[in-house]
Amino acid sequence: MGVVNTTPDSFSDGGEHLEPGVAVAHGISLGAAGALIVDVGGESTRPGSEPVEVETEAARVLPVVAELARRGDVVVSVDTRHAVVAERAIRAGAHLVNDVSGLRDPDMAPLCAAEGVPVVIGHLRGEPRTMQDAPHYDDVVAEVGAHLSSQAGRALAAGVPSVVVDPGIGFGKTVEHNVLLLRALERFGPHPVLVGASRKGFIHHVADAPDPKDRLAGTLAVHVWAAMHGAAIVRAHDVAEHRQALSVLHRLRGV
């Protein structure tokens, strides 16, 4: 899954793809580099970020979703916490909803069920603005796993055709929480698992890489680990490098 952020304030590429034509071109390039899914988002959910009005979010993502869907080269995902935005994106051609908040909007699951669209259910503790303010868990693996299982069951019971679960690396977690979750990926089945650690701050805290764009090596380490331990999808900014790494991994594993 390649990332297209149509935002001015995303943590590693804010403002680079704010203009729709530039964002579409970037999405096309991600598909050409090997992404099977392109995830289009219009609201930054980096730590400390402020909410965005849904009309602003929709205006950012809809033209990009529509054009990428029209071209038909990739599966188009919309990265949104808001059912209103998701509905308009689906009508514009989105094939998948990526909800980092894990169906916190009560209208999201019924919408995806009615439209026959799968959903990625993320785990987010708190809100992006405050989620990194001393997050605490008694047992992070058990608590995240229970939340994902519960929300996945609710979505499927509502009629959503299929779900993917995402433990939410960096979303209301300390470095140690992230490490424990990554060590336990095989426990988050039976649903497919998505891991999105691309350029995230915990890589800096582990490997001293303060500039997000200098975190490719650490990102690849996390995502190769994830692929070896059951992840079905990795969400990445640097698609060509991921395709190369995962192609080698698959050959070594005899896939």
N, C-alpha and C positions, 0 to 999 in steps of 0.2 A: 504494500500500500504506500503510494507516494503522497507527499504532503504539498498542498497548495494553500497557503495562508493569504487570503485577500484582506489583510489587516495592516494597520499602521504600527502596531505595537507588539506583534509576536516576538518571543524572546530571542530568536536567532535570525529571522528573516523579515521582520516587520517593515512594511513599506515597499518591499521589493516587488510584490505582485499585486499592488493595490489597484492598478489600472486593469480593467477586464481583459483587454487584448493581451497584455503581458502575462496575466494569470492563465489565460487559455493556452498561450504559447508554452508556458512552463508545464502545464498539465500534459500537453502533447509530447513535450520532450521527456517527461517522466515515463509516459507510456512507451515511447520509442526506446528508452533505456531499460525497460523490462518490468515496469510496474503493471500489475494486472488490475489494480484498483487505484483510482486517484481520489483523494479525500480533500474536499473543498470546504474551507472554514472561513467564516466572517467575523468571529469573535475570539479574541485572544483569551485563553484560559491559563496563561502563565501565572505563577505565584504573584500576588499583589495586583493583578489586573482588575479593572472595574467592569461592571456589566455594560453591554451595548444594547441600545434600543433595537427591538426586533426589526423595525423597518430599515434601520441602517444595516443590520446584519443581512437581511434579505437582499437589499440593494447590492451588497457586495458579492453575494454568492450566486444569485439567480442567473445573471448573464453568463457566468463561467460554467455553471452546471449545464445550462441549456446548450451551449455551444459544444462542450465536451461530449454530452449525450448525443447530440445531433451527429457528430462525427463517428461515433460508434466504435472507437478504437479501444476503449477501456471501460471497466465497470466504474461508474461515477458514484461516489459516496458524498453525502453532505454531513459535515461535522458541526452539529448543533445540539444545544440543550433544550430547544424550544420547538414545540409541536407546530406552532404557526409557521415558523421558518421551514421546518421539515416538510410540511404539507405543500407549501409553494415550491420547494425544491423538487419534491417527487413529481408534482405536476409539470415541472420544467424538464424532467427526465432522469432525476436521480434514481439509482437502483438500490441504494443502501443508505441507512441512517446510522451515523456514528455518534452516540450520545454519551459523552464522558461523564455525565451526571447520573447515568444508570436509571433512566426513566423517572427522574424526579418530577417532571411535568406529567400530571396525571392523564393528559390527553395523548401522550406519545405512543404508548402501547396500543390503545384503540385505533389511532391513526394508522400505524404500521400494519395492524391487522386488517383494517378496512382496505388499505391500498395494496396489500400483499407484498410488503417490502420487509426484508430482513433488517435486524437492528443489532448493532454492537452495543452491549451494555457495559459501561465502564464503572469503576468504583472511584468515587470522589468524596473525601471527608470534608464537610464544610462547604465553603464557597471559594472560588479561585482567589479572591481578594485576601482571605484570611486562612487558607487551608494549610499554610506552612507555619502558622503560629503555634508551635509546640504541639504537633499532633501526637496523640497517645492512643495506644491499643493495649489491652491485656494480652491478646494473642492475635497478632496481625493476620497471620495466615488463616486461622479459623474464622475470624470476623469478616475478612474480605471474602473468603470462600462462601460463608453463609449468606452474605448479602448478594453475591452474584448468583448463587443457586436460587435464592428466593425470587429475585427479580426476573431471572430467566424463566422460572416456573410460572410466574405471573404473566409474563409476555406470551408464552406459549399457550397458556390457558385462555388468554384473550383472543387468540387466533393469529398471532404473529407467525409467519411461516417458518422462520428459523432464527436462531440467535447465535451471536459470538460473544464471549465474555472477555473483559479486559481488566486485569487487576489494578490498573491505574498507577503505573509507576510515576512517582513524583507528584501525585495528586493527594496531598494531605498525608505524606509519609516522610519519615526521616531516611537518611542513608541506610541505616540498619533495617528499617522496615522494607525498603526496596530490595535489599539483598535477600532477606528472608522470603519475600514473595517470589523472587526469581529462582530461588532454590526449590521452591515448592510448586512450580508451574504444573507438574503432572497431577496435582491434587485438584485442579480447577475444572476438570472434565465433569460430565461427558460432553459438554459443549465445546466447540472449537475455541481456541484461546488466541487473542491478539495481544501482542506486546509492543508498546510504543515508548522506547527509551531514547529516541533519536536526539542527540545533542543536549540531553537534559542535565540539570545542575548536579545531580548525584554523581555523574561521571567526573565532573570537576572535583568534587569532594573526595573521590576515590583516587583520581589520577592527576590532579593538579593541572587542569586545563580550563583556565578562566574564560577564554573566548569560546562561545558556543560553536563557532565554525572550526575550532581546532579539536573537536571531540569525535571526529569520524572513527578513529581507531577504537576508542572506548565504546562507541555505539556499535560498531561491528562485533566487538567482543560480546556485548550483551545480547545482541540479536542472533549471533551464531549459537551462543549458549541456549537462548530461548528456542531456536529451531531444533536443537539437539534434545530438548526436554519438553517437547510436545506442542510448542506454539504453531498454529496453523498460518498465522499472518504476522508480519512485522511491519510497523508503520515507520517510514523513514524519509528523511529529506534527500539523502544521497543514494539514489536508486541504482545507478550503474555499479557502484562499488558493492552494494548489497547483492546485486544479481551475481557478480563475480564470486563473492565469498560464499554465497549459498549454493552456487553451481558446483564449486569445489567440494563443499561439505556433502552435497548429495552424492557426488561421485565416490567420495571416500566411504560413504555409508552404503553404497551399492544401490542407490535409488535410481 
